[in-house]
Amino acid sequence: MVNLTYDLHIHSCLSPCGDDDMTPANIAGMAAVKGLDVIALTDHNSCRNCPALLKMAEEYGVLAIPGIEVTTMEEIHAVCLFAELKAALEFDAYVYSRLMPFPNNEKIFGKQQIYNEFDEVTGTIPNLLINSTEITIDELWDLAAGYGGVMFPAHVDKSANSLIANLGMIPPDSKFKTAEVKDLKKLHGLKREHPYLENCRIISNSDAHYLEQIHEPELVISVEEKSAAAVLAAIREGMGEL
C-alpha cells in the first residue's frame, strides 16, 4: 500500500463560480508546488477542462483524475471520478443532455471557459452549469459505475446542496462507501447522527474555487498503487484511514 496526499474536489474556471486564475495549467502547477500526489478536477456538471488538466499534471508529475460534480434533481452535489478520460467525456455528454437548458449570463453568474493545455481559451459552454440535472441521487451511483466511475456525496456536512441537508438523512439503501466531509471537526457528530457514515471511508477535499484554496499535502489516502484506477478502487470499496 502507498499513501497519497490528495485533493479530489477542485473547480476550474469552467465552473462559473471558479476564479479566472483557475486554469488547468495553474491548478496543476499549484498542486505540484504544494506537493500533492493526486488531484481531481470536478467542475459543475462538466468534464470539459479535464483533458488539459491531465496533460499539464503529467508534465508536473502529479497524478490527475478526470471528474465532475453533478447537481442532482434534488440539488444535491455529488462527485464522480473516472479512471479513463474517454469515459469521463462520455459521461459529461450524458450529464449535459440532462442539464436544465438555461443560458448562462456571464455578467451575473461568471464565465464558463474551456482551456487547452497551452492555457488558451478554446470555447465556452452556453448553458448554465450550476443548474440541477434530471439525474436523481438514487440513480447516480449506478450511472457513474456504468462508465467505469465511482461516486461520493460532496461536503455532507454543509447546510446547502448536500445529501444530509437536502434530504434530511442518508437513505439506508445508499450504495456509496466513501463520503466527503469539509470540516473534519464535525465528523464525530455526523457519525452519531448518521450511523451510515460509520462504515464509510471519510475524505476531506478543498472544493477549491481559488488557487490558494487547494489543499496542502496534509491528508492521505491509502491505495494499492499510484494510479487513477487504484484511487477509484479505494473510494469504491470504502473504509480506511484518511
matplotlib code that plots the C-alpha trace (Angstrom):
import matplotlib.pyplot as plt

x = [0.0, 1.1, -0.2, -1.0, -1.6, -4.7, -7.3, -10.1, -12.6, -11.3, -13.1, -11.5, -12.7, -15.1, -17.3, -19.0, -18.2, -14.5, -11.9, -10.5, -7.0, -8.2, -6.9, -5.9, -2.2, -2.4, -4.2, -1.6, 1.2, -0.2, -0.7, 2.9, 4.2, 2.2, 3.5, 0.2, 0.4, -3.1, -5.8, -9.1, -10.8, -14.5, -16.3, -20.0, -21.8, -18.8, -15.5, -14.5, -11.4, -10.1, -8.2, -6.0, -5.5, -4.4, -1.8, -0.4, -0.5, 1.6, 4.1, 4.4, 4.5, 1.1, -1.5, -4.7, -8.1, -10.9, -14.1, -17.3, -19.5, -23.1, -26.0, -28.8, -32.5, -32.7, -30.0, -27.5, -23.9, -22.0, -18.6, -18.0, -14.5, -13.3, -10.2, -10.3, -10.7, -12.7, -15.3, -15.4, -16.1, -18.8, -20.4, -20.0, -22.1, -24.8, -24.9, -25.1, -28.0, -29.9, -28.9, -31.6, -31.2, -30.9, -28.5, -25.5, -25.3, -21.6, -22.3, -24.4, -23.0, -19.5, -17.6, -17.6, -14.3, -12.8, -9.0, -6.3, -3.0, -1.4, -3.7, -5.6, -9.3, -10.8, -14.5, -17.3, -20.3, -23.6, -26.0, -25.5, -23.6, -24.6, -28.2, -29.6, -29.9, -32.7, -30.5, -31.6, -29.2, -30.6, -29.5, -26.1, -24.1, -25.1, -24.9, -21.3, -20.4, -21.7, -19.0, -16.3, -16.6, -17.3, -19.5, -19.3, -21.6, -19.9, -19.5, -22.1, -21.6, -22.6, -26.0, -26.8, -26.5, -25.5, -27.1, -27.9, -29.1, -31.4, -32.8, -32.5, -30.9, -28.8, -31.1, -30.3, -30.2, -27.5, -24.6, -21.7, -18.9, -17.0, -18.3, -16.7, -16.7, -15.5, -14.9, -13.5, -14.2, -17.9, -17.2, -17.9, -21.3, -22.1, -21.4, -23.5, -26.5, -26.0, -24.6, -24.4, -21.1, -19.5, -19.0, -17.7, -14.2, -14.2, -12.2, -11.9, -11.2, -10.9, -13.8, -11.4, -12.6, -9.4, -5.8, -4.9, -7.7, -6.2, -5.3, -1.8, -0.4, -1.7, -4.3, -3.5, -5.5, -4.1, -4.1, -2.6, -0.5, -0.2, -2.8, -6.3, -7.7, -6.3, -7.7, -11.1, -10.9, -10.2, -13.2, -15.4, -14.5, -14.7, -13.4, -9.8, -7.7, -7.9]
y = [0.0, 3.6, 6.8, 9.6, 13.2, 14.3, 16.9, 15.2, 18.1, 21.2, 23.6, 25.3, 28.5, 26.3, 26.4, 29.9, 30.3, 29.4, 32.2, 33.2, 32.1, 28.5, 27.4, 23.8, 24.7, 26.9, 24.1, 21.5, 23.9, 24.8, 21.1, 20.5, 23.4, 22.3, 18.7, 16.9, 13.4, 13.2, 15.7, 15.6, 18.3, 18.3, 21.2, 21.7, 19.3, 19.2, 17.4, 19.6, 21.0, 17.6, 16.9, 20.0, 19.3, 15.7, 16.8, 19.6, 17.5, 14.8, 17.5, 18.4, 14.8, 15.0, 12.2, 13.8, 12.1, 13.3, 14.1, 16.1, 17.5, 16.6, 18.6, 16.1, 16.6, 17.2, 19.8, 17.6, 17.9, 14.6, 14.0, 11.4, 10.3, 8.2, 6.1, 6.9, 10.3, 8.9, 7.5, 10.8, 12.8, 10.3, 10.8, 14.6, 14.4, 12.5, 14.8, 17.9, 16.3, 16.1, 19.6, 22.2, 24.2, 27.7, 30.0, 31.3, 35.0, 35.8, 39.1, 37.5, 34.0, 34.2, 32.8, 29.1, 28.8, 25.7, 25.7, 23.7, 22.5, 25.8, 27.7, 29.2, 29.6, 27.3, 27.8, 28.3, 26.3, 28.0, 26.6, 27.5, 24.6, 25.3, 24.3, 20.9, 18.0, 15.4, 12.8, 11.6, 10.9, 7.3, 6.6, 8.4, 5.5, 3.0, 5.6, 6.5, 2.8, 2.2, 4.5, 2.8, 5.6, 6.0, 8.5, 10.0, 12.7, 16.0, 18.0, 16.1, 18.5, 21.6, 23.3, 23.6, 21.3, 18.3, 14.9, 15.4, 19.0, 18.4, 15.0, 15.4, 11.9, 9.4, 6.8, 3.4, 1.8, 4.1, 2.4, 4.8, 3.7, 7.0, 10.4, 13.8, 15.9, 19.5, 20.2, 17.1, 18.6, 17.8, 14.1, 12.7, 14.4, 13.4, 9.8, 9.9, 11.4, 9.3, 5.9, 5.0, 7.0, 4.6, 2.2, 4.7, 5.9, 9.6, 12.0, 15.8, 17.9, 21.6, 22.2, 24.9, 27.8, 29.8, 28.6, 29.4, 27.1, 24.0, 21.7, 21.4, 17.9, 17.0, 14.2, 10.9, 8.1, 4.6, 2.8, -0.2, 1.9, 5.4, 5.2, 6.6, 3.0, 2.4, 5.6, 4.8, 1.3, 2.7, 5.1, 2.3, -0.1, 2.4, 2.0, 3.1, 5.8, 9.4]
z = [0.0, -0.6, 1.0, -1.5, -0.5, -2.3, -3.2, -5.1, -5.5, -7.4, -9.7, -12.7, -14.4, -16.4, -13.3, -13.4, -9.7, -10.3, -10.3, -13.7, -12.4, -12.0, -15.4, -15.9, -16.1, -12.9, -11.0, -12.0, -11.2, -7.8, -6.9, -7.8, -5.8, -2.8, -3.2, -3.7, -5.2, -6.7, -7.7, -9.4, -11.5, -10.7, -12.3, -12.0, -14.4, -16.8, -17.6, -20.5, -18.8, -17.8, -21.0, -20.5, -16.8, -17.3, -19.8, -17.6, -14.5, -16.3, -17.1, -13.4, -12.2, -10.5, -10.9, -12.1, -12.2, -14.5, -12.6, -12.3, -9.6, -10.6, -9.3, -8.9, -9.4, -5.6, -5.9, -4.1, -5.1, -5.7, -7.1, -9.8, -10.7, -13.7, -14.4, -18.1, -19.7, -22.6, -20.2, -18.3, -21.5, -22.5, -19.0, -19.5, -22.7, -20.9, -17.9, -20.2, -22.1, -18.8, -17.5, -17.3, -20.6, -19.1, -20.9, -18.9, -18.3, -17.7, -16.1, -13.5, -13.0, -14.4, -17.3, -18.3, -20.2, -21.8, -22.0, -23.9, -22.4, -23.5, -21.2, -24.2, -24.2, -26.9, -26.2, -23.7, -22.6, -23.3, -20.7, -17.0, -15.4, -11.8, -12.5, -11.5, -13.8, -14.3, -12.6, -9.1, -6.3, -6.2, -9.8, -9.8, -8.2, -10.9, -13.6, -12.8, -12.5, -16.0, -17.2, -15.0, -12.5, -8.8, -6.9, -3.4, -1.9, -1.6, 1.6, 3.5, 6.5, 4.6, 5.1, 1.4, -1.6, 0.5, 0.8, 4.5, 4.2, 1.3, 2.2, 6.0, 6.2, 4.4, 2.7, 4.3, 0.9, -0.4, -2.3, -1.7, 0.6, 0.7, 1.8, 1.7, 4.9, 4.6, 8.2, 10.0, 13.4, 12.7, 11.9, 15.3, 15.5, 11.9, 12.6, 15.8, 13.9, 10.7, 11.6, 7.9, 7.9, 10.4, 7.6, 5.1, 4.2, 5.0, 2.8, 3.0, -0.1, -0.7, -3.1, -4.3, -6.4, -6.0, -6.3, -2.7, -1.5, -3.0, -0.1, 1.5, 1.5, 4.9, 4.4, 2.7, 1.0, 1.1, -2.2, -3.8, -6.3, -7.6, -10.3, -11.1, -11.0, -7.6, -6.2, -7.6, -6.1, -2.7, -2.9, -4.3, -1.5, 1.3, 4.8, 5.5, 7.0, 5.8]

ax = plt.figure().add_subplot(projection="3d")
ax.plot(x, y, z, "-o")
ax.set_aspect("equal")
plt.show()
